Amino acid sequence: MSDFENTDAGDDGFDPRKFNPVEFQEFMKKYLENPDSFEVAELAKAAGIPSNPAQLKQLLEMLTQAMGSKNLPDGVDWSAATNQAKQLARKDNQSVTEQQRLQWLEAVNIGGLWLDGVTDVSALATEPKFLTRDLWVDDAMPLFKAMSEPVASRMSKALGDHIANSSPVELGGLMAEAGRLLRNAGGAMFAMQLGQAIGKLSETVLSGGDIGLPIFEQQRAAFVPQNLEAYIAELGVPAAEARLYLAVRELAHARLFRHSRWLREAVVTQIITYASHISIDEDRIMTAVADTDVTNPDAMRSLLESGAMLADRTEEQQRALEAIETLLALIEGWVDAVSQEATRLLPEGMRIAEAVRRRRVSGGPAELTFGTLVGLELRPRRVREATAMWLMLGSALGAAKRDSLWDHPDILPNVSEIEDPGSLIARLQGGDDFDSALRDLLGE
């Protein structure tokens, strides 16, 4: 028997058997859309009780006990997000064939030799990883979780806190519990939307570093052959050339993060810190909820996608965002530059490089959705300028001097130096002064 069925009612008392879930849901929907519309009589009718304080208190206690006994996740259910993403990833998932593995291994071996000729950043010690779409989800989810958790937690907490704080005093217990349920519901919707975004992204992502961020803590190259072959077919260039160019890019990205062991933590920490300071605008929440059918999952997902609940960025957040974009542009620009140098003998190398740049700029629906959810788009600006800067540095100072800038975060080029590489070259041509400063930073 349920908690409701165990309780008898007096002639004028609370009869739990008259509790009407449909009417109660309608009451809660109306309340969420307009908290000022609360009427005790409406709640009493939905609950099947006369509207007197003693009986109302009995109802609230029973509902709180019943709702509290449910085994609900606290906040965002990340396992649900992973399951949602993998479900989409497996829709047209294809296993990696032996032929694909051998073709990409050949491209990796040749590409590694070409990279050795244009950069002092050392080769990888691990073999490349070949991923199906669902395996890419498994590898990428911890990174996406870390980056999105601050916003997800704030958003779901804001939903729950609002209903608890704006409720009449006599409904404090019930509405606090309802707020918890709403917070969990908000977290579940966020998890579902994030899972859908990552699931869609799994259909187009090409490699481990394709999103511009390192999905592995221990750096290694990784490829998604199913998606790579589909992308190469669209390029209209010899497949062997495309594989070589794309292998070089992935190797360069993984090499950089392995060489600069501080880099991954710096990128992820910057993004998490930025996300943790995003504010949830309570007024926007209520305006958005009032215009949304909260019982419609599609409507609620659209509400999350719209970014309507996020407050405007502060000046401090804007500066933090620009710092993240600059660091991502430096990474992508360096990868572009060394890839261009390493593949200069490829007849279609420049054509492939331009196609990759266009793809990065345009992004995709899943990336835009993630940008809305977390408040940060992963496609950095200034990449062309950063690429030109790294190419100029390599030409003027050599690969060793250029790549030494990745030895410590404090000596990386800033925005003005990206825009004016000549000033950076002049700084680096200081010679002994620069080398001495670098040794001091590294504690040597």
C-alpha positions as a Python dict, from the first residue, in 0.01 Angstrom:
ca = {
    (1, 'M'): (0, 0, 0),
    (2, 'S'): (110, 358, -61),
    (3, 'D'): (138, 617, 212),
    (4, 'F'): (-191, 762, 93),
    (5, 'E'): (-384, 437, 114),
    (6, 'N'): (-275, 373, 472),
    (7, 'T'): (-457, 676, 614),
    (8, 'D'): (-824, 690, 703),
    (9, 'A'): (-1026, 1011, 693),
    (10, 'G'): (-1290, 1155, 916),
    (11, 'D'): (-1619, 1289, 789),
    (12, 'D'): (-1478, 1635, 728),
    (13, 'G'): (-1109, 1544, 735),
    (14, 'F'): (-843, 1472, 480),
    (15, 'D'): (-922, 1171, 261),
    (16, 'P'): (-602, 1074, 75),
    (17, 'R'): (-804, 857, -159),
    (18, 'K'): (-950, 1178, -306),
    (19, 'F'): (-607, 1313, -397),
    (20, 'N'): (-622, 1398, -768),
    (21, 'P'): (-277, 1384, -934),
    (22, 'V'): (-401, 1547, -1254),
    (23, 'E'): (-557, 1843, -1074),
    (24, 'F'): (-252, 1875, -849),
    (25, 'Q'): (-24, 1883, -1155),
    (26, 'E'): (-241, 2153, -1309),
    (27, 'F'): (-223, 2349, -984),
    (28, 'M'): (159, 2326, -979),
    (29, 'K'): (179, 2426, -1346),
    (30, 'K'): (-36, 2734, -1281),
    (31, 'Y'): (171, 2819, -974),
    (32, 'L'): (501, 2793, -1163),
    (33, 'E'): (372, 3015, -1441),
    (34, 'N'): (242, 3275, -1193),
    (35, 'P'): (336, 3243, -825),
    (36, 'D'): (99, 3530, -736),
    (37, 'S'): (-195, 3317, -848),
    (38, 'F'): (-170, 3083, -545),
    (39, 'E'): (-501, 2999, -379),
    (40, 'V'): (-530, 2765, -81),
    (41, 'A'): (-877, 2662, -198),
    (42, 'E'): (-738, 2542, -532),
    (43, 'L'): (-470, 2336, -360),
    (44, 'A'): (-726, 2191, -121),
    (45, 'K'): (-954, 2094, -409),
    (46, 'A'): (-669, 1928, -599),
    (47, 'A'): (-568, 1742, -283),
    (48, 'G'): (-919, 1640, -182),
    (49, 'I'): (-941, 1827, 148),
    (50, 'P'): (-1142, 2114, 295),
    (51, 'S'): (-932, 2428, 318),
    (52, 'N'): (-863, 2453, 690),
    (53, 'P'): (-512, 2490, 833),
    (54, 'A'): (-498, 2165, 1035),
    (55, 'Q'): (-601, 1948, 742),
    (56, 'L'): (-376, 2140, 504),
    (57, 'K'): (-83, 2081, 739),
    (58, 'Q'): (-163, 1708, 739),
    (59, 'L'): (-159, 1704, 360),
    (60, 'L'): (170, 1890, 340),
    (61, 'E'): (336, 1649, 582),
    (62, 'M'): (215, 1346, 388),
    (63, 'L'): (314, 1488, 51),
    (64, 'T'): (657, 1585, 180),
    (65, 'Q'): (707, 1234, 318),
    (66, 'A'): (586, 1072, -3),
    (67, 'M'): (800, 1289, -229),
    (68, 'G'): (1099, 1264, -1),
    (69, 'S'): (1091, 885, -16),
    (70, 'K'): (1148, 882, -391),
    (71, 'N'): (1496, 786, -499),
    (72, 'L'): (1565, 1083, -724),
    (73, 'P'): (1907, 1202, -843),
    (74, 'D'): (2044, 1510, -671),
    (75, 'G'): (2085, 1776, -938),
    (76, 'V'): (2221, 1674, -1278),
    (77, 'D'): (2208, 1306, -1365),
    (78, 'W'): (2530, 1272, -1562),
    (79, 'S'): (2478, 902, -1629),
    (80, 'A'): (2155, 999, -1808),
    (81, 'A'): (2349, 1250, -2020),
    (82, 'T'): (2601, 981, -2114),
    (83, 'N'): (2330, 729, -2196),
    (84, 'Q'): (2145, 984, -2408),
    (85, 'A'): (2463, 1070, -2600),
    (86, 'K'): (2555, 706, -2656),
    (87, 'Q'): (2205, 620, -2768),
    (88, 'L'): (2233, 881, -3046),
    (89, 'A'): (2592, 784, -3124),
    (90, 'R'): (2494, 420, -3174),
    (91, 'K'): (2214, 500, -3418),
    (92, 'D'): (2436, 458, -3728),
    (93, 'N'): (2752, 351, -3549),
    (94, 'Q'): (3008, 157, -3751),
    (95, 'S'): (3299, -44, -3620),
    (96, 'V'): (3655, 35, -3724),
    (97, 'T'): (3768, -196, -4003),
    (98, 'E'): (4116, -341, -4032),
    (99, 'Q'): (4165, -157, -4361),
    (100, 'Q'): (4080, 175, -4199),
    (101, 'R'): (4314, 106, -3912),
    (102, 'L'): (4604, 26, -4145),
    (103, 'Q'): (4538, 330, -4367),
    (104, 'W'): (4539, 567, -4070),
    (105, 'L'): (4843, 404, -3914),
    (106, 'E'): (5031, 466, -4237),
    (107, 'A'): (4918, 830, -4239),
    (108, 'V'): (5022, 869, -3874),
    (109, 'N'): (5367, 722, -3937),
    (110, 'I'): (5436, 948, -4235),
    (111, 'G'): (5279, 1251, -4071),
    (112, 'G'): (5492, 1204, -3762),
    (113, 'L'): (5809, 1214, -3971),
    (114, 'W'): (5693, 1528, -4150),
    (115, 'L'): (5620, 1697, -3817),
    (116, 'D'): (5966, 1609, -3689),
    (117, 'G'): (6106, 1827, -3966),
    (118, 'V'): (5916, 2144, -3871),
    (119, 'T'): (5889, 2143, -3490),
    (120, 'D'): (6104, 2069, -3190),
    (121, 'V'): (5797, 1949, -2998),
    (122, 'S'): (5871, 1580, -2949),
    (123, 'A'): (5676, 1286, -3087),
    (124, 'L'): (5409, 1098, -2893),
    (125, 'A'): (5505, 789, -2695),
    (126, 'T'): (5168, 614, -2733),
    (127, 'E'): (4998, 451, -3029),
    (128, 'P'): (4698, 631, -3183),
    (129, 'K'): (4350, 533, -3072),
    (130, 'F'): (4077, 446, -3322),
    (131, 'L'): (3729, 519, -3197),
    (132, 'T'): (3373, 440, -3290),
    (133, 'R'): (3121, 717, -3224),
    (134, 'D'): (3002, 574, -2894),
    (135, 'L'): (3358, 519, -2772),
    (136, 'W'): (3432, 884, -2851),
    (137, 'V'): (3139, 976, -2625),
    (138, 'D'): (3289, 768, -2342),
    (139, 'D'): (3624, 943, -2380),
    (140, 'A'): (3486, 1295, -2423),
    (141, 'M'): (3212, 1299, -2159),
    (142, 'P'): (3437, 1363, -1854),
    (143, 'L'): (3569, 1680, -2018),
    (144, 'F'): (3221, 1806, -2114),
    (145, 'K'): (3092, 1726, -1767),
    (146, 'A'): (3371, 1921, -1601),
    (147, 'M'): (3308, 2224, -1822),
    (148, 'S'): (2928, 2227, -1800),
    (149, 'E'): (2874, 2122, -1438),
    (150, 'P'): (2899, 2474, -1289),
    (151, 'V'): (2624, 2611, -1515),
    (152, 'A'): (2409, 2300, -1484),
    (153, 'S'): (2420, 2312, -1105),
    (154, 'R'): (2348, 2684, -1090),
    (155, 'M'): (2059, 2660, -1333),
    (156, 'S'): (1885, 2369, -1162),
    (157, 'K'): (1943, 2522, -816),
    (158, 'A'): (1797, 2855, -931),
    (159, 'L'): (1480, 2683, -1048),
    (160, 'G'): (1436, 2504, -716),
    (161, 'D'): (1526, 2801, -499),
    (162, 'H'): (1278, 3027, -672),
    (163, 'I'): (977, 2812, -599),
    (164, 'A'): (1089, 2758, -239),
    (165, 'N'): (1161, 3125, -169),
    (166, 'S'): (851, 3268, -334),
    (167, 'S'): (600, 3032, -170),
    (168, 'P'): (351, 3129, 105),
    (169, 'V'): (478, 3057, 457),
    (170, 'E'): (216, 2791, 523),
    (171, 'L'): (345, 2594, 222),
    (172, 'G'): (710, 2612, 322),
    (173, 'G'): (759, 2238, 368),
    (174, 'L'): (573, 2130, 57),
    (175, 'M'): (719, 2394, -170),
    (176, 'A'): (1071, 2331, -46),
    (177, 'E'): (1022, 1971, -151),
    (178, 'A'): (857, 2078, -475),
    (179, 'G'): (1156, 2303, -531),
    (180, 'R'): (1386, 2006, -488),
    (181, 'L'): (1183, 1812, -742),
    (182, 'L'): (1190, 2105, -981),
    (183, 'R'): (1565, 2139, -929),
    (184, 'N'): (1608, 1773, -1016),
    (185, 'A'): (1377, 1811, -1314),
    (186, 'G'): (1583, 2105, -1436),
    (187, 'G'): (1901, 1905, -1391),
    (188, 'A'): (1750, 1613, -1579),
    (189, 'M'): (1649, 1837, -1869),
    (190, 'F'): (1996, 1992, -1878),
    (191, 'A'): (2153, 1644, -1879),
    (192, 'M'): (1923, 1532, -2159),
    (193, 'Q'): (2001, 1838, -2370),
    (194, 'L'): (2375, 1804, -2312),
    (195, 'G'): (2352, 1435, -2398),
    (196, 'Q'): (2173, 1515, -2721),
    (197, 'A'): (2431, 1779, -2812),
    (198, 'I'): (2723, 1543, -2753),
    (199, 'G'): (2542, 1260, -2930),
    (200, 'K'): (2496, 1480, -3238),
    (201, 'L'): (2855, 1595, -3216),
    (202, 'S'): (2969, 1231, -3219),
    (203, 'E'): (2827, 1204, -3571),
    (204, 'T'): (3067, 1466, -3710),
    (205, 'V'): (3371, 1487, -3479),
    (206, 'L'): (3685, 1373, -3659),
    (207, 'S'): (3949, 1320, -3392),
    (208, 'G'): (4049, 1364, -3031),
    (209, 'G'): (4152, 1728, -3074),
    (210, 'D'): (3886, 1820, -3329),
    (211, 'I'): (3677, 2026, -3084),
    (212, 'G'): (3984, 2233, -2999),
    (213, 'L'): (4016, 2085, -2651),
    (214, 'P'): (4206, 1775, -2535),
    (215, 'I'): (3969, 1497, -2433),
    (216, 'F'): (4250, 1283, -2286),
    (217, 'E'): (4441, 1362, -1968),
    (218, 'Q'): (4728, 1147, -2094),
    (219, 'Q'): (4783, 1287, -2441),
    (220, 'R'): (4750, 1063, -2744),
    (221, 'A'): (4622, 1094, -3099),
    (222, 'A'): (4272, 961, -3161),
    (223, 'F'): (4067, 920, -3479),
    (224, 'V'): (3702, 845, -3560),
    (225, 'P'): (3743, 667, -3897),
    (226, 'Q'): (3370, 652, -3976),
    (227, 'N'): (3336, 1030, -3960),
    (228, 'L'): (3673, 1095, -4118),
    (229, 'E'): (3592, 886, -4425),
    (230, 'A'): (3259, 1067, -4469),
    (231, 'Y'): (3431, 1405, -4439),
    (232, 'I'): (3709, 1311, -4681),
    (233, 'A'): (3452, 1198, -4936),
    (234, 'E'): (3301, 1550, -4928),
    (235, 'L'): (3637, 1722, -4985),
    (236, 'G'): (3684, 1592, -5338),
    (237, 'V'): (4059, 1543, -5296),
    (238, 'P'): (4268, 1224, -5303),
    (239, 'A'): (4184, 1030, -4989),
    (240, 'A'): (4548, 951, -4910),
    (241, 'E'): (4637, 1323, -4910),
    (242, 'A'): (4343, 1410, -4686),
    (243, 'R'): (4434, 1136, -4442),
    (244, 'L'): (4791, 1265, -4426),
    (245, 'Y'): (4688, 1624, -4361),
    (246, 'L'): (4429, 1532, -4097),
    (247, 'A'): (4673, 1293, -3929),
    (248, 'V'): (4935, 1568, -3909),
    (249, 'R'): (4682, 1806, -3747),
    (250, 'E'): (4579, 1553, -3485),
    (251, 'L'): (4939, 1460, -3407),
    (252, 'A'): (5036, 1828, -3376),
    (253, 'H'): (4750, 1896, -3136),
    (254, 'A'): (4833, 1596, -2916),
    (255, 'R'): (5206, 1671, -2925),
    (256, 'L'): (5151, 2028, -2809),
    (257, 'F'): (4946, 1925, -2506),
    (258, 'R'): (5193, 1653, -2416),
    (259, 'H'): (5487, 1894, -2447),
    (260, 'S'): (5320, 2169, -2242),
    (261, 'R'): (5186, 1960, -1958),
    (262, 'W'): (5039, 2267, -1790),
    (263, 'L'): (4828, 2352, -2095),
    (264, 'R'): (4534, 2115, -2056),
    (265, 'E'): (4475, 2210, -1695),
    (266, 'A'): (4508, 2579, -1784),
    (267, 'V'): (4245, 2558, -2059),
    (268, 'V'): (3998, 2349, -1859),
    (269, 'T'): (4045, 2554, -1543),
    (270, 'Q'): (3984, 2879, -1731),
    (271, 'I'): (3662, 2744, -1880),
    (272, 'I'): (3538, 2599, -1550),
    (273, 'T'): (3617, 2922, -1367),
    (274, 'Y'): (3434, 3125, -1630),
    (275, 'A'): (3132, 2893, -1618),
    (276, 'S'): (3121, 2894, -1238),
    (277, 'H'): (3075, 3273, -1238),
    (278, 'I'): (2783, 3269, -1480),
    (279, 'S'): (2475, 3411, -1310),
    (280, 'I'): (2123, 3280, -1347),
    (281, 'D'): (1872, 3565, -1384),
    (282, 'E'): (1569, 3485, -1166),
    (283, 'D'): (1348, 3741, -1339),
    (284, 'R'): (1435, 3588, -1674),
    (285, 'I'): (1357, 3244, -1537),
    (286, 'M'): (1005, 3343, -1437),
    (287, 'T'): (943, 3535, -1759),
    (288, 'A'): (1061, 3237, -1960),
    (289, 'V'): (866, 2985, -1752),
    (290, 'A'): (550, 3195, -1776),
    (291, 'D'): (572, 3174, -2156),
    (292, 'T'): (660, 2804, -2161),
    (293, 'D'): (456, 2489, -2115),
    (294, 'V'): (656, 2338, -1831),
    (295, 'T'): (489, 2001, -1887),
    (296, 'N'): (621, 1984, -2244),
    (297, 'P'): (976, 1839, -2256),
    (298, 'D'): (1042, 1984, -2603),
    (299, 'A'): (939, 2331, -2486),
    (300, 'M'): (1164, 2306, -2182),
    (301, 'R'): (1457, 2188, -2395),
    (302, 'S'): (1404, 2487, -2624),
    (303, 'L'): (1403, 2711, -2319),
    (304, 'L'): (1740, 2575, -2209),
    (305, 'E'): (1881, 2605, -2562),
    (306, 'S'): (1776, 2969, -2588),
    (307, 'G'): (2006, 3077, -2306),
    (308, 'A'): (1716, 3282, -2170),
    (309, 'M'): (1803, 3195, -1809),
    (310, 'L'): (2162, 3322, -1824),
    (311, 'A'): (2227, 3675, -1703),
    (312, 'D'): (2424, 3917, -1919),
    (313, 'R'): (2801, 3888, -1892),
    (314, 'T'): (2976, 4123, -1655),
    (315, 'E'): (3288, 4312, -1763),
    (316, 'E'): (3497, 4067, -1560),
    (317, 'Q'): (3337, 3771, -1736),
    (318, 'Q'): (3391, 3934, -2074),
    (319, 'R'): (3761, 3972, -1999),
    (320, 'A'): (3777, 3609, -1888),
    (321, 'L'): (3602, 3502, -2208),
    (322, 'E'): (3850, 3698, -2419),
    (323, 'A'): (4139, 3529, -2235),
    (324, 'I'): (3992, 3185, -2311),
    (325, 'E'): (3936, 3273, -2676),
    (326, 'T'): (4292, 3402, -2704),
    (327, 'L'): (4441, 3084, -2557),
    (328, 'L'): (4228, 2862, -2782),
    (329, 'A'): (4328, 3073, -3084),
    (330, 'L'): (4697, 3038, -2994),
    (331, 'I'): (4657, 2660, -2977),
    (332, 'E'): (4462, 2631, -3303),
    (333, 'G'): (4691, 2879, -3476),
    (334, 'W'): (5004, 2686, -3380),
    (335, 'V'): (4848, 2360, -3497),
    (336, 'D'): (4749, 2525, -3825),
    (337, 'A'): (5096, 2673, -3875),
    (338, 'V'): (5299, 2357, -3815),
    (339, 'S'): (5048, 2148, -4013),
    (340, 'Q'): (5081, 2387, -4306),
    (341, 'E'): (5459, 2368, -4290),
    (342, 'A'): (5466, 1990, -4252),
    (343, 'T'): (5229, 1928, -4545),
    (344, 'R'): (5369, 2185, -4788),
    (345, 'L'): (5460, 1908, -5033),
    (346, 'L'): (5100, 1784, -5054),
    (347, 'P'): (4954, 1900, -5388),
    (348, 'E'): (4611, 1957, -5227),
    (349, 'G'): (4744, 2061, -4885),
    (350, 'M'): (4632, 2425, -4897),
    (351, 'R'): (4289, 2328, -5029),
    (352, 'I'): (4241, 2082, -4743),
    (353, 'A'): (4367, 2338, -4491),
    (354, 'E'): (4115, 2596, -4611),
    (355, 'A'): (3832, 2340, -4590),
    (356, 'V'): (3932, 2264, -4230),
    (357, 'R'): (3931, 2636, -4146),
    (358, 'R'): (3585, 2685, -4297),
    (359, 'R'): (3455, 2387, -4103),
    (360, 'R'): (3595, 2525, -3779),
    (361, 'V'): (3443, 2870, -3835),
    (362, 'S'): (3097, 2742, -3925),
    (363, 'G'): (3081, 2492, -3638),
    (364, 'G'): (2767, 2281, -3609),
    (365, 'P'): (2430, 2263, -3434),
    (366, 'A'): (2562, 2056, -3146),
    (367, 'E'): (2848, 2296, -3078),
    (368, 'L'): (2613, 2594, -3086),
    (369, 'T'): (2382, 2416, -2844),
    (370, 'F'): (2670, 2345, -2608),
    (371, 'G'): (2778, 2707, -2636),
    (372, 'T'): (2432, 2815, -2528),
    (373, 'L'): (2415, 2571, -2238),
    (374, 'V'): (2756, 2657, -2099),
    (375, 'G'): (2768, 3016, -2222),
    (376, 'L'): (3084, 2955, -2425),
    (377, 'E'): (3130, 2866, -2790),
    (378, 'L'): (3426, 2642, -2853),
    (379, 'R'): (3523, 2793, -3188),
    (380, 'P'): (3777, 3066, -3112),
    (381, 'R'): (3820, 3389, -3300),
    (382, 'R'): (4158, 3526, -3408),
    (383, 'V'): (4272, 3189, -3544),
    (384, 'R'): (4382, 3329, -3880),
    (385, 'E'): (4581, 3604, -3709),
    (386, 'A'): (4736, 3354, -3468),
    (387, 'T'): (4830, 3121, -3756),
    (388, 'A'): (4997, 3406, -3942),
    (389, 'M'): (5184, 3505, -3626),
    (390, 'W'): (5321, 3154, -3564),
    (391, 'L'): (5426, 3123, -3931),
    (392, 'M'): (5607, 3457, -3913),
    (393, 'L'): (5780, 3360, -3588),
    (394, 'G'): (5901, 3033, -3735),
    (395, 'S'): (6034, 3206, -4043),
    (396, 'A'): (6209, 3486, -3850),
    (397, 'L'): (6338, 3300, -3546),
    (398, 'G'): (6325, 2928, -3624),
    (399, 'A'): (6111, 2646, -3487),
    (400, 'A'): (6302, 2609, -3160),
    (401, 'K'): (6254, 2973, -3054),
    (402, 'R'): (5891, 2970, -3169),
    (403, 'D'): (5802, 2652, -2984),
    (404, 'S'): (5981, 2760, -2664),
    (405, 'L'): (5693, 3003, -2607),
    (406, 'W'): (5487, 2701, -2497),
    (407, 'D'): (5727, 2625, -2212),
    (408, 'H'): (5544, 2853, -1970),
    (409, 'P'): (5205, 3033, -1977),
    (410, 'D'): (5356, 3369, -1877),
    (411, 'I'): (5555, 3401, -2200),
    (412, 'L'): (5276, 3321, -2444),
    (413, 'P'): (5190, 3598, -2692),
    (414, 'N'): (4912, 3835, -2590),
    (415, 'V'): (4635, 3982, -2805),
    (416, 'S'): (4837, 4284, -2916),
    (417, 'E'): (5128, 4060, -3019),
    (418, 'I'): (4894, 3837, -3220),
    (419, 'E'): (4776, 4148, -3401),
    (420, 'D'): (5131, 4284, -3437),
    (421, 'P'): (5376, 3992, -3469),
    (422, 'G'): (5660, 4236, -3536),
    (423, 'S'): (5650, 4355, -3175),
    (424, 'L'): (5667, 3995, -3056),
    (425, 'I'): (5964, 3921, -3278),
    (426, 'A'): (6139, 4226, -3139),
    (427, 'R'): (6072, 4103, -2785),
    (428, 'L'): (6207, 3758, -2862),
    (429, 'Q'): (6511, 3894, -3038),
    (430, 'G'): (6615, 4031, -2700),
    (431, 'G'): (6807, 3705, -2689),
    (432, 'D'): (6977, 3662, -2354),
    (433, 'D'): (6713, 3868, -2172),
    (434, 'F'): (6436, 3641, -2295),
    (435, 'D'): (6629, 3321, -2223),
    (436, 'S'): (6716, 3441, -1874),
    (437, 'A'): (6353, 3530, -1799),
    (438, 'L'): (6241, 3188, -1920),
    (439, 'R'): (6495, 3010, -1699),
    (440, 'D'): (6374, 3211, -1402),
    (441, 'L'): (6011, 3112, -1471),
    (442, 'L'): (6106, 2747, -1501),
    (443, 'G'): (6317, 2759, -1187),
    (444, 'E'): (6634, 2659, -1367),
}
